[in-house]
């Protein structure tokens, strides 16, 4: 007995969406642990008068690079919920 084609493709789609969500979420988490957390802790210990403006700009731009990962995670989760119901 075989499954209908629509059922199999929707199941595969949900699995791929789940894998995409998990990959994006894990990547963002690892990035946070390796890059964001240590630099944030160092920043908190730094005297505000000694903060370099160029370093602050680099920090802001690097932080913006996380936005696509968050958007991918959000979109994939919404797609999974919409496909599941």
Buried (B, 14 or more C-beta within 10 A) or exposed (E): EEEEEEEEEEEEEBEEBBEBBEBBBEBBEEBEEEBBEEBEEEEEEEEEEEEEEEEEEEBEEEEEEBEEBEEBBEBBBEBBEEEEE
